[in-house]
């Protein structure tokens, strides 16, 4: 495999010298499997060669090429002013060595060094709260991460004996923290403390009515216009995808799932091939309430998914539908899905109240009001998926100009 990138016998001899030499072919195979292009591969291999020659001069064996050796190599490059490019980015010499050390760790040739962290262990109550929320409420790790700092602050402020919590001190804590934040963050503070108190009440660690002592953050849901795009703008966004580029078919399929089915960015990122029933023309999504909801798969969306799978999806084994297009190849994250939507909005030169997946997802409820839904659209399934009821969308309809609601009634 090394001979694919290094042609001359003399150069091959230099690459095979040193402790890394016998493992270069396996390293190259691992990089190719992750989708690295040839030019990038050559840069990384050169970094490994430099690392290996340095290790040979230092008398290190391959079993000693661990994180400590990588740190020493970085200091060596720093002394030569080769650790960073003028732009400030790490040079390919160090990045290649870092990739090789990780490869050795994953192969079991080098013991991974335990990371040094200054983070204190989580309080026992916080750990128990996280387990309870996952088990009884199906809460995601992302939501629990948003609660973490607030609950740690609460335990440090009021102590780790919740039997002594009082309504007055809880209100004072919430008001003091919420007053330093915007509305969205303030609501998160109140929700985090309220859910923590409900957990403590359920396990018998505090008075059962303490959560009712917390104030509610004033916020009127219908005080602003709904954030959505007109139909013509959505179609411009969909048409902006250049299907001849490596990411064009993927981006179009993502945007269709957002606009035609009203999925969240997280729903699209989590979509797996096993969730799609091609025979019945449906797909299964967990949604906001984490209950499985089966939605009809419109022909347009199904065709876009198949085009992506046949022509542009990287050929790596993964159950997830959408993958990244740059190495290392891996399942797309919710952030990647939102970035796809944001880039499409800018590319189409569409003025939007927000730039991300949400504005396309909110387009579907207003198709309900305009009467422009296709026959395959499952509106009831959309409501279940979003954790909404019909009344919620009806209320929002009064904020939309009446010319956009012709022909629609709440029913």
Order of alpha helices (4+ residues) and beta strands (2+ residues): alpha-alpha-alpha-alpha-alpha-alpha-alpha-alpha-alpha-alpha-alpha-alpha-beta-beta-beta-alpha-alpha-alpha-alpha-alpha-alpha
